[in-house]
């Protein structure tokens, strides 16, 4: 059986982010490593801070990668030998770690460096919006008119657009008037995957260059989160990972690659279930679940083991 693991991006952090893993001994080292960058145990952090604080760019990125790494560690002993792994936006950092290219400590350190480079390159007011229901041929001139940029292409005519806040607000109003079924700002304060973050690429690349790379663990097929290309040797893709912060992401194409690599089951590691919903749209025949759909770690482990 081939299982696909999808590592979520930021935007859906919540106080129950670690509901399945909080008490799992296997996840304890992950939480300890994350605490070094967050200044507090992530389990306590999500429960005690104001919900808006969970969406701060640096905090959100570290929390999302922590959630994926913790869950993967709790499942590592029952994962099938063949796994396809892909990550959405910052989820690509988790994907590289789960594939075995970095240790969890290295993965979290690089995630913090990524977020810091993005914050340093951003201007106040930048952000992202989601537009659903308009074909790209209609959306593209609208985006250009407002000096924005398409950041991510998802299945089902769902696009993420980056730009300045006022421009995004105006874009959403016009997109709705043209028939978009969804047009709203996202709780993300950087214009990820657009040229507005070009200045973040070189500093992030410098951090990546300073961390040794390992080959992916045998049986773990890592896909480039920008376009779905398989990564057999990490070094040639280090530049692409650095550029990803300022580069358009074809996530729909990446999900196509997951299917092409033979995935029979798909598990989104969370937070949220957006990637699972996208995969159901893209490949309805597959058995797709999100970790958030399970009430216990034991239930999730049983679902994996029954295949």
Residue, then its C-alpha position, 0 to 999 in steps of 0.5 A: x500500500x502506498x500512503x500519501x502524507x500531505x503537510x498543511x500550510x498555515x492559516x488554520x491554527x487553533x487551540x486544539x492543534x495538538x489534540x492527538x499528540x499532546x500526551x504521546x511520548x513519541x512527540x515529546x522531543x518535537x515539542x521540546x525542540x519547538x519550545x526553543x524557538x517559540x519561547x514556550x511549550x507549543x502545547x501550552x502556547x496554543x491553549x493560553x495565548x489569544x487566538x489571533x496570536x497563533x496567526x502571527x507569521x513566525x509563530x504560525x509557521x513553527x506551529x504548523x511544522x511542529x504539528x506535522x512532525x509530531x504526528x508523523x513521529x507518532x505514526x512512524x512505526x506503522x507507516x507503510x514502507x512506501x510513502x509519498x510526501x508533499x507539503x503545502x507552502x510552509x508544509x514543505x519544510x515539514x515534508x523535507x523533515x518527514x522524508x528524512x532529509x533533516x532531523x526534527x531539530x534542524x527542520x524546526x530551526x530552518x522553519x524559524x529562519x524561513x519565517x524570519x527572512x519572510x518577515x524581514x522582507x515584508x512590508x506592513x499591510x501585505x497579505x493573501x486572499x483566496x478567490x474561488x470560482x473564477x477561471x484563471x483567464x478571468x482572474x489574471x487581468x483582475x489580479x494585474x489591475x490591482x498590482x497583485x499576483x497569483x501565489x498558489x493554484x489549487x484544484x477547483x478554480x481556487x487561487x491564493x493571491x498575494x499583494x498589499x491589503x487595500x489592493x486585496x480588499x478591492x480585488x475581492x470585491x471585484x472578484x465577487x461581482x464577477x461571480x466568485x463563490x469565495x473572495x476573502x482575505x486570509x489570516x496571513x500577514x506576508x505575501x507568500x509565493x510572490x515577488x514581494x518576498x524576493x528579498x527573503x530568498x537569499x537569507x533563507x538560502x544561506x540558512x539552508x546551505x548551512x545545514x547538511x542534507x541526507x538522502x530521503x529515507x528509503x521508500x519515502x518519495x518526496x515531491x517538490x511542493x512547487x510543481x510536484x517533481x520527485x526529489x531523489x537528491x535534495x541538494x539540487x532542490x535546495x535553491x528551489x526550496x529557497x525560491x519557493x517563498x517568492x515563487x508561484x506554487x502549482x499545488x493542483x499539479x503537485x496533487x496530480x503528481x501524488x496520484x501519479x506516484x501511486x498513492x492509494x490512501x491520503x492523510x493530511x497531517x493538519x492543521x485543518x482539512x483543506x488539503x484533504x478536501x482538495x485531494x477529494x476534488x482532484x482524485x475522488x476514487x482515493x481514500x482520503x482523511x485528515x488527522x483532524x477527522x480522528x478523535x484519537x491517535x489510536x483511531x488514526x493508527x487503526x485506520x493506517x494499520x487496516x490497509 
